[in-house]
Amino acid sequence: MGVILALSLAAGVSAGDFEHKIPLDRQKSGNYYITGTITDTTGAETDVQFMVDTGAGMVTLAERTFKSLSRDIRVKPSRRVAARLADGRTRSINVYEIARFSLGEHCEIGPTEVAVIPGATNNILGLNVLNRAAPFAIYTSPPSLALSVCTSLLHDEAESALVTANFE
């Protein structure tokens, strides 16, 4: 199994330490993509393809993705920040709060800030999410993102059902 990157907050992380493995799609360009789900406070969900980029500080959305997304779900403006783009230019960009962000089918990340980059062509999964799920690794064969810290969506749903049942 090839591993191209492993980041850890603790020493001695091995493949067995990762509870969650999420398939990645390797494009012809060599970049890896993953499906993320953005959920608003009403429960409306939208699946979005993200390029995995360990050099990006935060999750970013292309402006066209954000416009499409904001028609279907509610996003909360958070702040404006200065960001250094890949070409070295600095630009002021808007940041929004997403009520719930998840990866794959079973990895809940929670509330997440996303930056909207005008003119960008890719949505990017950045370190603000990856660090919350660290330690993590990217495997090349088969392509997958291994995460250590996720709240299981199935576990949360079962726990909610149990709590509801106890109050009835």
N, C-alpha and C positions, 0 to 999 in steps of 0.2 A: 504494500500500500504506500503510495507516494504522498508525502506531506510537504507542501510548499511553504507553509507558515504556521507557526504555533506561538501564540502569545499567552503568557501566564502571569498571574500575580503571585503565584507560589511556585517554588522550585519542584522539580520532579514530576511534572505532569506527563502521563502516558495516555495512550489511545483509550484505555479502559476508563479513564476519568471523565469522558464525555458522555453525558446522558442523552443528548439530542444530536442526531445527525440529519441534516436537511439536504436533499439533493440540490446540486447546482447544475446549471445549464452552461456548458462551455461553448462559446460562440466561435466562429471562424477566426475572429480577431485574436483569440486566445483569452479574452476576458471571461470571467465567470459571472453568471446572473442568478438571482434568487427571487422567488416570489414573496412579497411582503403584503400583509393585509392591514389596511388603515381603517379604523372604526371610529365613528364620531359618537357624541354623547347620546344620540338617539338610537344607536345600535346599527346604523347604516354602515355597510362594509364595502370596500373597494379593493380588489387585488391589483397590485402594481409590481412590475418587473424592475428590479434594482441591480445595477452593476455593483459587485463587491469591490470596494476600494479601501484598503487599509491605510492609504495616504490621505483620505478625506476625513476631516474633523467631525463632520456630522452628516446625517441623512439629508440629501438634497433632492428636490424635485425639479424637473424641467418645467418651465412656465406652462407649456401646453398640457402637461400632466396635471399640474395644479389647477388650471382653469377647468379641465374636464372633471377633476375630482371635486372641486368646490361647487359644481352644479349638483352633485349627488349627495355630498356629505357636508356637515358643518365643520369648519375649521376656525380656530380661535387665534387671532393675531397675538403674538407674544412680544416681539421686539424687532428692532433693526440692528444689524451688526455690520461691521466692516469685514469683508472676507477677501483673502488672497486667492485668486483663481489660479488654475494650473499654468496659465501663460504668464504668471507673475504680476498681473494687474490687480489692484485693489478696488473693490466695488462695494457699495452699500446695498445690502439685501434684506428682504423681509424674512422673519422667522415666525412660524406658526406652531401652535400646540395641537397635537393630534391626541385625542382621548385615549386611544389604544392602538398599539402597533404590535403585530405578531409576524413571525417568520414560519414558513412551512405550515403544516396543519396543527402542530401541537406546542409551539413555542411562543408564549406570551411574553412580550417585553414590557408592556405597560404604556403609560403616557410618554410621548416622545416629541421633542422639538424637531421640526423639519425646516430647512432653508429653501427658499424658492429662488432659483437662478435664472434670470431672464436670458434667453438665447441658448441655454444648455440643451443638449440633445439626449442626455442620459439621466435617469434617476439613479442616485448613488446611495448605497448602503455604507455609511461611514462609521467612524469610531465611537460616536455617542451611543450607538446601539451595540456595537461589537464589544466595547469595554464593559457594558452592563451584563453581558452574557459570558464574559471571560472567566477562566481561560477558554480560548477557542483555537481551532485549527482548521485549515483548508486542506482537504485531501484531493489529490489529483486522480486517483483511481480507486473506486469510481468517484467522480467529482462530487464533493459534499462539503458542507460547512458543519463542523462539530462544535457544539456549544455546551458549556458546563452549567450555566445558570439561566434557566428558563422556568417560568411558571407554566406547568402543563395546563393547556386549555381543557383537556378532558378531566383532569383532577379538579380544577376550579368549578367546572359545571357539576360534577358529582358532589363536591362539597356544598355548593349552593343548594342542590336538591336536598341534601341531608339536612341542612340548616332549615330550609323551608318546611320539610317534613316534621322537624322537631317542634316547630311553632304552630302546627295545625292541630 
